[in-house]
Amino acid sequence: MGNTLSGKVVAVTGGSRGLGREMVLACADAGADVVIASRKFDACDVLATEVREAYGRRALPVACNVGEWAHCESLVEAAYTEFGQVDVLINNAGMSLLYPSLDQVSEAMFDKVIATNLKGPFRLSALIGARMAAAGSGSIINISSIEAAKPEPMAVPYAAAKAGLEALSSGLAQTYGPAVRVNTIRCGAFDTDIAKAWPQAMRDYLIQHNALGRIGAPADIVGAALFFASDASAFCTGATLALDGGWR
């Protein structure tokens, strides 16, 4: 990938697996040092070791449940203590919960989905965005979902949270501009470890409603992430990129 992120520090939440892992590795390959955050420290630590050995970059593993503001504050403190800067924040951590019907969604379930997908990104963006603005530059990338635009019955709380995340991106772009750029990647179906539980009927449905006729490979996130993380998107903020294979 060259050295498009040389001298930069990139923090990725939900960074130990799936799309987060792909973005961590891509950013390290592009020359960045990385902060890898997720709820499971051991998984972050394993990936951090891989980054050091494969790319010779510094990597900081941090256990963090982004739904808790105290954890967000600890993550920010750890990142700035270790590196003294964060140039790119990728709010990738997300979750959705299964439910039999909307009236059986408990308050705890609803709060957990909102906390992970919206509350955490808000707090991290506020803390790091303010520091980026003070430093004179930075990029925040929020990972959204096609559910934000086309909610389906089995993911209504998740869809609402992701729609809020996209609104958050627009507001942050105005709040922290001109120094900080804030953009959104609206993802379609990707074949990550979570997708292993999908029944074949769901896979068939996703493929049939996709202009490219396939589910996204984890590596398909890399180009979009590096575009928004690097100076390639220097005149782009408040934008939402549909990375969904042509969902219809």
C-alpha positions as CSV (number, residue, x, y, z in Angstrom):
1,M,0.0,0.0,0.0
2,G,3.0,2.3,0.1
3,N,3.5,4.8,2.9
4,T,0.3,6.8,2.5
5,L,-0.2,6.8,6.3
6,S,3.5,7.1,7.3
7,G,3.9,8.9,10.6
8,K,0.2,8.6,11.4
9,V,-1.5,6.9,14.3
10,V,-4.8,5.1,13.6
11,A,-7.2,3.9,16.3
12,V,-9.8,1.2,15.3
13,T,-12.6,0.1,17.6
14,G,-13.9,-3.4,17.1
15,G,-10.4,-3.9,15.7
16,S,-9.5,-7.4,16.6
17,R,-11.7,-9.3,14.1
18,G,-13.8,-8.9,10.9
19,L,-13.7,-5.6,9.1
20,G,-11.8,-4.0,12.0
21,R,-8.9,-6.5,11.7
22,E,-8.7,-5.8,7.9
23,M,-8.5,-2.1,8.5
24,V,-5.9,-2.4,11.2
25,L,-3.7,-4.6,8.9
26,A,-4.2,-2.3,5.9
27,C,-3.3,0.9,7.9
28,A,-0.2,-0.8,9.3
29,D,0.8,-1.9,5.8
30,A,0.3,1.8,4.7
31,G,2.8,2.9,7.3
32,A,0.7,3.8,10.4
33,D,1.1,2.8,14.0
34,V,-2.2,1.4,15.3
35,V,-4.4,1.3,18.4
36,I,-6.4,-1.9,18.4
37,A,-9.5,-1.8,20.7
38,S,-12.2,-4.3,21.4
39,R,-13.8,-5.9,24.4
40,K,-11.4,-8.9,24.4
41,F,-7.9,-7.8,25.2
42,D,-6.3,-11.2,24.3
43,A,-7.6,-10.9,20.7
44,C,-6.3,-7.4,20.4
45,D,-2.9,-8.5,21.8
46,V,-2.6,-11.3,19.2
47,L,-3.3,-8.9,16.4
48,A,-0.9,-6.3,17.8
49,T,1.9,-9.0,17.8
50,E,1.0,-9.8,14.1
51,V,1.2,-6.1,13.2
52,R,4.7,-5.7,14.8
53,E,6.1,-8.8,13.2
54,A,4.6,-8.4,9.7
55,Y,4.9,-4.6,9.3
56,G,7.3,-3.4,11.9
57,R,4.8,-0.9,13.2
58,R,4.0,-0.1,16.8
59,A,0.7,-1.5,17.9
60,L,-1.2,-0.9,21.2
61,P,-3.9,-3.4,22.2
62,V,-6.6,-2.0,24.5
63,A,-9.6,-3.7,26.1
64,C,-12.6,-1.3,25.6
65,N,-16.3,-1.6,25.7
66,V,-17.2,1.5,23.7
67,G,-20.7,1.5,25.2
68,E,-19.3,2.7,28.5
69,W,-17.9,6.2,28.5
70,A,-15.3,5.4,31.2
71,H,-13.9,2.8,28.8
72,C,-13.8,5.4,26.0
73,E,-11.9,7.8,28.2
74,S,-9.4,5.1,29.2
75,L,-8.9,4.2,25.5
76,V,-8.2,7.8,24.6
77,E,-5.8,8.2,27.6
78,A,-3.9,5.0,26.7
79,A,-3.6,6.1,23.0
80,Y,-2.3,9.5,23.8
81,T,0.0,8.3,26.5
82,E,1.6,5.7,24.1
83,F,1.7,7.8,20.9
84,G,1.0,11.4,21.8
85,Q,-1.4,11.7,18.9
86,V,-4.3,10.0,17.1
87,D,-4.6,11.0,13.4
88,V,-7.4,8.7,12.4
89,L,-10.2,7.3,14.4
90,I,-12.3,4.5,12.9
91,N,-15.5,3.9,14.8
92,N,-16.1,0.3,13.7
93,A,-17.4,-1.5,16.8
94,G,-21.0,-2.4,16.3
95,M,-23.6,-5.0,17.2
96,S,-27.2,-6.1,16.6
97,L,-29.3,-8.4,18.7
98,L,-31.9,-10.9,17.6
99,Y,-35.4,-10.7,18.8
100,P,-38.7,-12.5,18.0
101,S,-40.8,-9.3,17.7
102,L,-40.3,-5.6,18.5
103,D,-42.5,-5.7,21.6
104,Q,-40.2,-8.3,23.0
105,V,-37.1,-6.0,22.7
106,S,-36.1,-5.3,26.3
107,E,-34.9,-2.0,27.5
108,A,-31.5,-3.6,28.3
109,M,-31.2,-4.9,24.7
110,F,-32.2,-1.6,23.2
111,D,-29.8,0.3,25.4
112,K,-26.9,-2.1,24.5
113,V,-27.4,-1.7,20.8
114,I,-27.6,2.1,21.0
115,A,-24.6,2.3,23.4
116,T,-22.3,0.2,21.1
117,N,-23.4,1.7,17.7
118,L,-24.0,5.4,18.7
119,K,-23.2,6.4,22.2
120,G,-19.6,5.1,22.1
121,P,-18.8,6.7,18.7
122,F,-20.2,10.0,19.9
123,R,-18.0,10.0,23.0
124,L,-14.8,8.8,21.3
125,S,-15.3,11.3,18.5
126,A,-15.9,14.1,20.9
127,L,-12.8,13.4,22.9
128,I,-10.5,12.6,20.0
129,G,-12.1,15.1,17.6
130,A,-11.4,18.0,19.9
131,R,-7.8,17.0,20.2
132,M,-7.5,16.6,16.5
133,A,-8.9,20.0,15.9
134,A,-6.5,21.5,18.4
135,A,-3.6,19.7,16.6
136,G,-4.8,21.1,13.2
137,S,-5.7,17.9,11.4
138,G,-7.4,14.5,11.6
139,S,-9.9,12.1,10.1
140,I,-12.8,10.3,11.7
141,I,-14.4,7.4,9.9
142,N,-17.7,6.0,11.0
143,I,-18.7,2.5,9.9
144,S,-22.5,2.4,9.2
145,S,-24.8,-0.1,7.5
146,I,-27.3,-0.3,4.7
147,E,-29.8,-0.8,7.5
148,A,-29.5,2.9,8.2
149,A,-31.2,3.7,4.9
150,K,-33.3,0.6,4.3
151,P,-34.2,-0.9,7.8
152,E,-35.4,-4.5,7.9
153,P,-37.8,-5.9,10.5
154,M,-35.1,-8.0,12.2
155,A,-32.8,-5.1,12.8
156,V,-34.9,-2.0,13.7
157,P,-33.0,-0.8,16.9
158,Y,-29.7,-1.4,15.0
159,A,-31.0,0.5,12.0
160,A,-32.0,3.4,14.2
161,A,-28.6,3.5,15.8
162,K,-26.8,3.5,12.5
163,A,-29.0,6.2,11.1
164,G,-28.1,8.2,14.2
165,L,-24.4,7.5,13.5
166,E,-24.7,8.9,10.0
167,A,-26.4,12.0,11.4
168,L,-23.5,12.2,13.9
169,S,-21.0,12.1,11.1
170,S,-22.6,15.2,9.5
171,G,-22.7,17.1,12.7
172,L,-19.1,16.2,13.6
173,A,-18.0,17.3,10.2
174,Q,-19.4,20.8,10.8
175,T,-18.3,20.9,14.4
176,Y,-14.6,20.0,13.9
177,G,-14.1,21.4,10.4
178,P,-12.0,22.7,8.8
179,A,-9.2,20.8,10.5
180,V,-10.9,17.4,10.9
181,R,-12.7,15.5,8.2
182,V,-15.5,13.1,9.2
183,N,-17.0,10.6,6.8
184,T,-19.1,7.4,6.8
185,I,-18.8,4.1,5.1
186,R,-22.2,2.5,4.7
187,C,-21.5,-1.2,4.5
188,G,-23.6,-3.9,3.0
189,A,-23.3,-7.6,3.8
190,F,-19.7,-8.8,4.4
191,D,-18.5,-12.3,4.8
192,T,-16.9,-12.0,8.3
193,D,-16.9,-14.5,11.1
194,I,-20.4,-13.3,12.1
195,A,-21.7,-14.3,8.7
196,K,-20.7,-17.9,9.4
197,A,-24.0,-18.2,11.3
198,W,-26.1,-17.1,8.4
199,P,-28.4,-19.8,6.9
200,Q,-28.0,-20.4,3.2
201,A,-31.4,-18.9,2.5
202,M,-30.1,-15.5,3.9
203,R,-26.9,-15.7,1.8
204,D,-29.0,-16.4,-1.3
205,Y,-31.3,-13.4,-0.5
206,L,-28.3,-11.1,0.0
207,I,-26.7,-12.2,-3.3
208,Q,-29.9,-11.9,-5.3
209,H,-30.4,-8.3,-4.0
210,N,-26.9,-7.2,-4.9
211,A,-25.9,-5.9,-8.3
212,L,-22.4,-7.4,-8.1
213,G,-23.9,-10.8,-7.2
214,R,-21.8,-11.6,-4.2
215,I,-21.3,-10.8,-0.5
216,G,-18.4,-8.5,0.3
217,A,-15.1,-10.0,1.2
218,P,-13.5,-8.4,4.3
219,A,-10.7,-7.0,2.2
220,D,-13.2,-5.0,0.2
221,I,-13.3,-2.5,3.1
222,V,-9.7,-1.6,2.6
223,G,-9.8,0.8,-0.3
224,A,-12.6,2.9,1.2
225,A,-11.0,3.0,4.6
226,L,-7.6,4.1,3.2
227,F,-9.2,6.7,1.0
228,F,-10.9,8.4,4.0
229,A,-7.9,7.9,6.3
230,S,-5.4,9.5,3.9
231,D,-5.0,12.7,2.0
232,A,-6.6,11.1,-1.0
233,S,-9.9,12.4,0.5
234,A,-8.5,15.8,1.5
235,F,-11.5,17.7,0.1
236,C,-14.1,15.2,1.3
237,T,-16.0,15.5,4.6
238,G,-19.6,14.8,5.7
239,A,-19.8,12.2,3.0
240,T,-21.4,8.8,3.0
241,L,-19.9,6.1,0.8
242,A,-22.2,3.1,-0.1
243,L,-20.0,0.0,0.1
244,D,-22.7,-2.5,-0.5
245,G,-22.2,-4.1,-4.0
246,G,-25.1,-2.2,-5.4
247,W,-27.8,-3.1,-2.9
248,R,-31.3,-3.0,-4.4
